[in-house]
Amino acid sequence: MANQAPSFPDRASNSTPTVLLTNDLTKTVVDEALEKGARVIVCYHPVIFKPLKSLTAKDPMQAQLLRLIAAGISVYCPHTAIDAAVGGLNDWLCDILVDTDKEVRRTVAEPISRPLPQVLQGQQVGYGRAFELSQSITLQTLLKRLSMGIGGQKYLMVALPPALTDLTGTQTITKIAVCAGSGADVLKNTDAQVLVTGEMAHHYALRHTQLGQIVVTCFHSNSERKFLEQRLKPQLEARLKELGYGNAAVLTSSADRDPFDIIDVRGLA
């Protein structure tokens, strides 16, 4: 929980409890939450990364938390719990790449090091995923599936090993590893042919290409955002209904977006 806001009587009487899902907490997202009357924001990325000794409006992120507290809106940040969970973010990434094909196996790229609760024993809990397809696909097919799965993104970044000079070769792929967000540490020991992640630092990408692996990135938050709409939203709606909150509205933010854009400088004046 990033912040638990006090409950105000006038908000408690609101006929439609509203939950707003977002990847990041920004001023425009907070504006949207206030406009739509949200009571809770589920923000995938943690708003507070390091311990704070004070909250001040001089810091842009802290200022948004203060606005939310004043408005009685709580913020919950699940982050790595969603990353590691069975059926969570990384399993979703696998699913959009598998599409209608069949898998031979799916494993965790980096298992949880501490002992798991009894209820999770024997389950595939951990960070990142590696899977193998029963039949090979081309790199072009994989890129198209990724693009469509994350919302029709037009541009992907691809780092090819020296043996591959372009995407038109006849190479076929069966072994793929994924990690939403920044996946360098999680995927560093995988033997997959293709590594799919949101972002990867220069020297990590060089290392993998020298090992003969292909690295595909799509910007950090673009590897995460569509999960909120496609998986988390219906899951929360179903759970709230089970708990007797069938009238609750679960919305995905329309203001949330990746901070980076691709600019074609040839079109600049």
Secondary structure, 3 states (H helix, E strand, C coil): CCECCCCCHHHHCCCCCEEEEECCCCHHHHHHHHHHCCCEEEECCCCCCCCCCCCCCCCHHHHHHHHHHHHCCEEECCCHHHHHCCCCHHHHHHHHHHCCCCEEEEEEEEECCCCCCHHHCCCCCEEEEEEEEEEEEEHHHHHHHHHHHCCCCCCCEEECCCCCCCCCCCCEEEEEEEEEEECHHHHCCCCCCEEEEEECCHHHHHHHHHCCCEEEECCCHHHCHHHHHHHHHHHHHHHHHHCCCCCCEEEECCCCCCCCCCCCHHHCC
